[in-house]
């Protein structure tokens, strides 16, 4: 089965299983997958796909952006070039281009620069924070469902390493969010008031992060 959207033809792959409902998703190969019951007739599947064109378009756009992020390198919201030179003794970044001796050094550079940048921003945000909270220890790791985590008992903040790729405003917001938890453990009215006090545009920034 094929589906044409804006002049581009996509494959619709039907997966039949012993399930009750019919589901639709777009994968990284940009094929449209329909999972349905083994007895579902083809005319129903075709109608189901056509009735969900808007959803499919959004999923294709979202998946396309995800693929772009995997093939491109970003640093604090800006796309950067990676140049491999045998003559480079150590990774060198001029603001636009990262010069490395081998591909294996790219991840090492990101790990090192992420630690430096996150520590610097934590210090800056903490120093201008509107109320007194403990200065937390910092842990950095890649997380799939959260941008930051606060451990009040251990006075520790964990930040998602993926934030190094995005505009610094997102990193600063996440830090504000986690510091605010030292005053308010939950996400009640008092918590969000404190967040807004330190980041007036937090609603817009938070929404953008949720869509990323």
C-alpha positions as CSV (number, residue, x, y, z in Angstrom):
1,X,0.0,0.0,0.0
2,X,1.2,3.5,-0.8
3,X,0.3,7.0,0.4
4,X,1.2,10.2,-1.3
5,X,1.7,13.4,0.7
6,X,2.8,16.6,-0.9
7,X,4.1,14.8,-3.9
8,X,6.1,12.2,-1.9
9,X,5.1,8.6,-1.9
10,X,5.4,6.7,1.4
11,X,5.1,2.9,1.9
12,X,2.3,1.8,4.2
13,X,3.3,-1.4,5.9
14,X,0.5,-3.4,7.6
15,X,1.4,-5.6,10.5
16,X,-1.3,-8.1,11.5
17,X,-1.4,-9.4,15.1
18,X,-3.8,-10.9,17.6
19,X,-4.8,-7.5,19.0
20,X,-8.2,-5.7,19.3
21,X,-7.4,-2.2,18.2
22,X,-5.6,-0.6,15.2
23,X,-2.5,1.6,15.7
24,X,-0.6,3.8,13.4
25,X,3.0,5.2,13.6
26,X,5.9,6.5,11.5
27,X,9.3,5.0,12.1
28,X,12.8,6.3,11.2
29,X,12.7,4.7,7.8
30,X,9.8,7.1,7.2
31,X,7.5,4.3,6.4
32,X,4.0,4.3,7.8
33,X,3.2,1.3,9.9
34,X,-0.3,0.1,10.7
35,X,-0.7,-2.6,13.3
36,X,-4.1,-4.2,13.3
37,X,-6.0,-7.4,13.9
38,X,-5.4,-10.4,11.7
39,X,-9.0,-10.1,10.4
40,X,-9.2,-6.4,9.7
41,X,-10.3,-5.9,6.1
42,X,-8.1,-3.8,3.7
43,X,-10.8,-1.3,3.0
44,X,-10.9,-0.4,6.8
45,X,-7.1,0.0,6.9
46,X,-7.2,2.3,3.8
47,X,-9.9,4.4,5.4
48,X,-8.1,4.4,8.7
49,X,-4.9,5.8,7.1
50,X,-6.8,8.4,5.0
51,X,-8.7,9.6,8.1
52,X,-5.4,10.1,9.9
53,X,-3.5,12.1,7.3
54,X,-2.9,15.1,9.5
55,X,-1.5,12.9,12.3
56,X,0.7,11.1,9.7
57,X,2.0,14.5,8.4
58,X,3.0,15.6,11.9
59,X,4.7,12.3,12.6
60,X,6.7,12.4,9.4
61,X,7.8,16.0,10.2
62,X,8.7,15.0,13.7
63,X,10.7,11.9,12.6
64,X,12.4,13.9,9.8
65,X,13.7,16.4,12.4
66,X,14.9,13.6,14.6
67,X,16.8,12.1,11.7
68,X,18.4,15.4,10.9
69,X,19.6,15.8,14.5
70,X,21.3,12.4,14.3
71,X,23.2,13.3,11.2
72,X,24.1,16.8,12.2
73,X,26.2,18.1,15.1
74,X,25.0,20.9,17.2
75,X,26.6,22.9,20.0
76,X,24.4,25.2,22.2
77,X,21.8,25.5,19.5
78,X,24.1,26.1,16.5
79,X,25.1,23.6,13.9
80,X,28.9,23.1,13.8
81,X,31.2,21.5,11.3
82,X,33.4,18.6,12.1
83,X,36.8,18.4,10.3
84,X,39.1,15.5,10.8
85,X,42.8,16.3,10.3
86,X,45.7,14.0,11.1
87,X,47.8,17.0,12.0
88,X,45.6,18.0,14.9
89,X,47.2,17.2,18.2
90,X,44.1,17.8,20.3
91,X,40.4,18.8,19.6
92,X,40.2,22.5,18.7
93,X,36.9,24.4,18.4
94,X,36.8,27.9,16.9
95,X,33.2,28.6,17.5
96,X,32.0,27.1,14.2
97,X,34.3,24.2,13.4
98,X,35.6,21.4,15.6
99,X,39.0,20.1,14.4
100,X,39.8,16.6,15.6
101,X,42.3,13.9,14.7
102,X,39.7,11.1,14.5
103,X,36.0,10.6,14.8
104,X,36.4,8.9,18.2
105,X,37.6,12.2,19.6
106,X,34.3,14.0,18.8
107,X,32.4,12.3,21.7
108,X,35.3,12.8,24.0
109,X,35.3,16.5,23.2
110,X,31.5,16.8,23.8
111,X,31.8,15.0,27.1
112,X,34.6,17.4,28.2
113,X,32.9,20.6,27.0
114,X,29.5,19.5,28.4
115,X,31.0,19.2,31.9
116,X,32.6,22.7,31.6
117,X,29.5,24.4,30.2
118,X,27.1,22.8,32.6
119,X,29.2,23.7,35.6
120,X,29.6,27.3,34.4
121,X,25.9,27.7,33.8
122,X,25.0,26.1,37.1
123,X,27.2,28.6,38.9
124,X,25.8,31.6,37.0
125,X,22.2,30.6,37.5
126,X,22.8,29.8,41.2
127,X,24.4,33.1,41.8
128,X,21.4,35.0,40.5
129,X,18.8,32.7,41.9
130,X,16.2,34.7,43.9
131,X,16.3,32.8,47.1
132,X,18.8,30.8,49.2
133,X,19.2,27.1,48.3
134,X,22.0,24.6,48.8
135,X,24.7,24.7,46.0
136,X,24.2,21.2,44.5
137,X,26.7,18.7,43.3
138,X,26.4,18.1,39.6
139,X,25.9,14.9,37.7
140,X,25.6,14.7,33.9
141,X,24.1,11.8,32.0
142,X,22.0,11.0,29.0
143,X,18.3,10.6,29.9
144,X,15.5,9.6,27.6
145,X,12.5,11.0,29.5
146,X,13.8,13.8,31.7
147,X,15.9,17.0,31.2
148,X,16.9,17.2,34.8
149,X,16.5,15.5,38.2
150,X,16.9,16.9,41.7
151,X,17.9,14.8,44.7
152,X,17.0,17.0,47.7
153,X,18.4,14.6,50.3
154,X,21.9,14.3,48.6
155,X,21.8,18.0,47.4
156,X,22.5,16.8,43.9
157,X,21.2,17.9,40.5
158,X,21.4,15.6,37.4
159,X,21.3,17.3,34.0
160,X,20.6,15.6,30.7
161,X,23.7,15.7,28.5
162,X,21.5,16.3,25.4
163,X,21.1,19.9,26.6
164,X,24.6,20.7,25.2
165,X,23.1,20.6,21.7
166,X,20.4,23.1,22.4
167,X,20.2,26.9,23.0
168,X,21.6,27.8,26.5
169,X,18.2,29.1,27.5
170,X,17.0,25.5,27.8
171,X,19.9,24.6,30.0
172,X,19.4,27.6,32.2
173,X,15.6,26.8,32.5
174,X,16.3,23.2,33.6
175,X,18.8,24.4,36.2
176,X,16.2,27.0,37.5
177,X,13.6,24.2,37.6
178,X,15.8,21.8,39.6
179,X,17.1,24.6,42.0
180,X,13.4,25.5,42.7
181,X,12.8,22.0,43.9
182,X,15.1,22.7,46.9
183,X,12.3,25.0,48.1
184,X,9.3,23.1,46.8
185,X,9.5,19.3,46.4
186,X,6.3,19.1,44.3
187,X,5.1,21.0,41.2
188,X,2.5,23.1,43.1
189,X,1.7,26.8,42.7
190,X,4.5,27.9,44.9
191,X,7.0,25.9,42.8
192,X,5.9,27.4,39.5
193,X,5.9,30.9,41.1
194,X,9.5,30.5,42.1
195,X,10.4,29.2,38.6
196,X,8.7,32.2,37.0
197,X,10.4,34.5,39.3
198,X,13.8,33.3,38.0
199,X,12.7,32.6,34.4
200,X,9.7,34.7,33.3
201,X,9.6,32.9,29.9
202,X,9.5,29.4,31.4
203,X,6.1,28.4,29.9
204,X,7.3,29.0,26.4
205,X,10.7,27.3,27.0
206,X,9.1,24.4,28.8
207,X,6.6,23.8,25.9
208,X,9.5,23.9,23.4
209,X,11.4,21.3,25.4
210,X,8.4,19.0,25.6
211,X,8.1,19.1,21.8
212,X,11.8,18.3,21.2
